[in-house]
């Protein structure tokens, strides 16, 4: 079986690209003219060969197939390709095999990976280092428009992507472990194993992880030289305009990692970041204040597409009246932790649900707290209006959906934009 170890090995080969999203298009642009490409997608709207209409058969004729992250590693089609001796890998894996790994910092985790990626990049820049954030948070590192020849490459890596990696960056960061993407991975145990694959991949590396009970309980699956990091206790998190205890953990990880890779005292990194903290812009959709009027704050936590970040958001607003917007596409995760966190709230709370996941969340909440007020809604305008009406004496209308958006929206950004639109339209 042909097993490439870099993009140069693909010259003059027949190469399949399975999945024509952002990564697939970046792969096509990179490889165009150097090899024979076969591009396939499950969606007939993608404008390429359709998997169910001859596409899979064409992939069978390839020397290698580059699988996009959205295609499950253990899907019947991928297993069929491997059964027919077609090597299935990813463009990110080929890139990782050929890049200078000592300049790569890979970040993964159930929640916090985007923010931590942004923090590490910003902290490096505060020290005068060249750094760029890549991966899920930006462009693929192998995108032809990206210059990766110098500087630090801070790459956000999802569990989908980690599954395909057989070599690790020199520095790996695990931000948290929870439950997510069970429909893709098959089980919670498999999800965590796939997520931690990044830490177990070959190549000497150091893994930084939060000093939490959940992460330590999976320590036998965490590879590399492991460094457990306690949460930050200074005011730096607030200086960076970040909210929540989980943000203290993200800031601490970023401080420790940047101190390590630059061989700088942690206090020096802390001081440099503090001097520049006012220029840091938190990422949208992560406990972002959209508007504040009549003692009501409208907060967008739209990237909280799983239970763990939503629970963390509840902790931030535990002392305030709350109208919580949840729901979306149901991918089979356990919503009991979210229901438990809601049931323990002492302040007035209204649960606003949407989509199949919203129905399941409401059912779980009702089991533990049947007296909690709940309304289902069909539009974001209805939800925002209901939240405002509930919070007559002030409080927080919080979009922290705990589920993906694609039952109704194209992506989480479109859902967050709709929330912002509905908020602004309500005044």
N, C-alpha and C positions, 0 to 999 in steps of 0.2 A: 504494500500500500504506500502511495506517495504521501510523505509527511513533510510539508514545507516548514521552515523555521524562520521565514521572513518573506516580505513581498517580492524580493528579487528572485526567489525560487519559483515564482509563478510565471516567469517569462516563457512565452510560447506554449503554455498549458491551457487546457480547457477548464475554466473556473466558473463555478456557479455562485451566484449571489442570491441567497434565499431570504427574502424580506426586503422590500423596496421603500423603507423609511429613510430617515436622515442618515443612518449608518450605511444603508445599502447604496444610497446615492453617493455618499462620500467614497465608498469602495469603488463604485463604477468610475467616478472621476479620476481616482488615483490609478486604476489599472487599465483604463481605456487606452488601446493602442499597443499594449504590452503583451496581452494574452487574449484568448477567445473567451468572451463572456456570455454566460447564460443567466438571465435575470428572471427570477420567479417570485411571485407573491401570492398569498392565499386570497387576497382581496381582488376581485375582478376590476375594481375601480382604479387600481394602481397603474394601469396602462402598460403592463408587461405580461409575460406568460403567466397563466393562472395555474396554481398547483394542481387543482382537481381537473384541469382540462389540458393534460399533456405536460404540464410544467414539471411534475415530479419525475416523469419518465426522462425528460431532458436533463434534469439534475443527476440522474443515474449514470449519464454518459460522461460526467465531468471527472477530472482528475482530483479535484478538491472542491468543497462547497464552503463558502463563508456564510455562516448563519447569523442573521441579525438577532439582537437581544430579545425581540418580541416572540421569536419562535422557540417554544419550550424545548429544552435539551432532551427530554425523554418523550417527545411526541412520536406518534406512530411513523410519521414521515421521516424524521431524523433517524429513528431506529432502522427503518427500511433502507435508507441510504447507507448506513454503516454496515448493515447486513450484506449489502452488495459491494463491500470493500471501497466505499467512497469516504474519504477522510473529511469529517465535518469539524470545522473550527470557526474562529471568528477573526475579523480584521483586527480587533483590539489585541487578540492573542499574538498575531503575527507582528504587530507593531511592538508589543512588549518584549518579544523575543529579540528584536533587532535594535531597540533604542538603548541608550546609556541609562541603565536602571538606577544608577546612583543619583540621577537628577530627577527621578520620578517619585512623587509622593501620591500613593493611592488611598482614597478615602471611601469607605463603605459603611453601612449601618442601616438599621430600620428607620431611624429618624436622625436628623442632624447632619447628614452627610453634605448636603448642599451648603448649609451655613458654615460648617467646619471647613469645607473647601474654600469658601470665600474668605473666611478668617485667616487661614494659613497663607493664602495668597497675599492678603492685605498685610499681615504681620511681616512677611518676607520683604515686601515693598517698603515697609516702614524702616527696615534695616538697610535700605538701599540696594536690595537684591532684585534681580530681574526674575519675575515669576508670572505665570499665566495660568488661569484656571480653565480646565478642559473637561471633556467627557459629558456626563448628563447635564452639567451646569452650563455648558457652552458647546463649542465645536468638538467633533471627534478629533483626537490627537493626530490622526492620520489624514485629516482633511487637507487638501492641497493648498488651502489658503493659510494654513498654520505653519509658522516657522518654529520648529522644535530643536533647532541646532544649538541653541544656547539657553542658559537660565534654568530655573526650576519649573517643572511641569507638574502641576497639581491637578490630579485627575479624579473626578468623582466616578465611582464604579458601582453599578447596581448589582443586586443578587443575580439578575439575568446574565449580566456580563461576567461576573466572577466565576460562574459555573464553567465557562469556557477557557479560563486562564490556567496555563500550566507553568507559568513563571511569574514571580511576584516582583513588584517594585522594591527598591532598596528600603523604602520606608512605607509602612502600611499603617493606616489608622482605622480603627473600628469605633464608631461613635455610640452604638447602642444595639441591643438585640430585643426584638419583639416578635410579633406575628404579622405577616404580610404575604401577599401573592400566593396564597395557598392553592389557588386554582392552577397556577403555573407550576409550582414545585411539587404539589401532591400532598404534602403534610407539613405540619409545623417543624417536625424533626428534620425533614429534608430541606425545608427553607433555610433553617439555621445552618445546616451542613453546607448548603450551596453558598450562603452568604459568607461563611468562614473559609470557603475554598481559597479566597484571595490570600488569607493568612497562611494557608498550608501549601501554597504553590512553591515550586522549587526556587532555588536561589537564596543566598544568604540575605536576610532582611530582619528589621526590627519592627515589631508590632506594638503600637500604642493603643490602649483600650481604657475605658473608664473603670474606676475601681468600684464597681457595683456588684450586688449580689447576683443578678441575672447573668452578667457577663462572666463572673468568676465561676458560676455553676457550669459553664460550657468551656472552661479553660482547657480541658483535655482535647478539645477540637481546635484550639487556637494555636497556630504555628508561628514560627519565627522566635526571636528573642523578645519575650513579652514584657512590656512596661505598663503597669497599672497606674493610672493617673487620678488623683483626687480632684474634686471640683474646686474651681477658683473661689476664694473667699474675699477677695478685694472688691473694690467698686468698679473694676475695669469693665465688667459686663454691662453695667448701667451706662458707663461712659460711651460704650459702643452702641447705645440705643437698643439693647436686646432685652427681652423679657423672659422670665421663667428660670427655674432651677436647672433645667436641661441646658439652657444657654451658658450657665456657669461651667457645666461640664465641657461644652464645646470650646469655650474660651480657654479652659485649662489644657485641653488636648492640643489646641493650636499653639499655645505658649510653649508647651513641652516639646512638641515636634520641631518648631522653628529653632528653639534653643539647641536641640540635638543636631539638626542638619547643618546649621551654621556654626556650630561649636561656640556659641555665644552664651554667656551667663543668662539664666532665666530673668534675672532682675533687669538686665540690659534690654532684653526683648520687651519686657513689661513696660519699661520707661519709654521706649521708642513708640510703642503702640499707644500709650496713654497720651503722649504729646500730639499724636495724629488722630486720636479716636473720633473727634468730631467730624472728620471727613469720611468715616466709614458709613456706607449706605446699606442697611439691612436688606436682604432679598425680599422681593414681594411675595405675598402669600404665606408668610411665616410670622404670624402674630403682628401683622402690619396694621397700624391705625389708619382707617380709611376716612373717617369723619368723626366729629364730636359736636353734638348740639343738644341743648336742653338736658344736660347731665347724662346723656346717652352716648356711649362710645360704640362705634361700629368697627369691628376688628376682623380683618381677613387672615385666616389661617388655612387658606384653601389648599396648600400643599400637604396638609395633614390628611393624607389619603389612607392612613391606617390607624389602628387603635392607639398605639403608643403615643404619638404626638398629640392626639386629641386629649388623652388623659393628662398629659403634661400641661396642655392649655387650660384645662379645668382647674388645675392647681394654681395657675397664675391668677385666676379670677375667683378663687374660692370664697372671698369675703364680699363679693358683689352679687347683686341680682343679675340673672343671666337668661338670655334667650339663645339657645344653642341650635344652630342649623346643621343637621347631619344627613348622611345618606348618599346614594348614588348606585353604582354598579356593585352587585353582590358577588364577591370572589371567594366566599366560603370561610372567612376568618372568624375567630371566636370573639364575639362582642361582649362577653360577660365582664371583662375588666372595665370596659367603658360604662356598662350598666351599673356596675358596682360603684364606680367613682361618682356617677350621677346620683345614685341612691344615698350616698354619704353626704351630699351637699346639704348645708343648713340654710342657705340663703334661697329666696324665691327663684324657681327655675322653670322655664318653659322649654319643652323639647319640640323642635320643628323638624319634621322628617320628610325626605323625598326618596323616590325610587325604591327598588327591591331591598337594598341595604338598609334604607331608612325604616322600612317595615320590620325587618329583623331586629334592628337596634331598639325600636319602640317596644317590640314584644319582650325583649330581654329586660328592658327597664321596667316594664309593667310587672314582671314577675317579682322584682325586688322592691319596687316603689310604686304600687298601683295608684297612689294618690297624686303622682306627679302629673302636671298638666302637659298635654300632648296634642299637637295638631299636625296633620299631614298637609302638604301643600303641593300645588302643581306648577307654580312659577316662583321665581326669586322675588318678584314684586310682592306677591302675597305673603311670603315668608318674612320679608323685611317689615312690611306693614304690621303683621301680627306681632313681631318682636317689639316694635315701637309702642304698640298699644299696650303690651304687657308691662313695659318698663316705664310707666307713667312717672315714677319717682326717681328715675335714673337707673343706670346699670350698663350692661354690655350686651350688644347683639353680636354674637360670635359665629362666624362661618368656620367650623372645624369638622369637615364632613366625615372623616374616618373611613372613607371609601373612595374608589376612583370615580371619575366623572363621566366615563364614556357610555353610560346608558342614555345620557342626555346631551352632553357636551363633547367637543372634539378632544379637549384635554383639560387639565386642572386650571390652566391660565384662562381659558375661555370662561370657565365657571367663576373664577375670581373676578374677572372683568364684568361678568353679569351681576355679581354681588355689588361691586362698586357702582355700576350703572344704576341698579335698583336703589341703592342707598342715596345717591345724588338726586335721583328722580323723586324721592320721597319728601324732599324739603320744599 
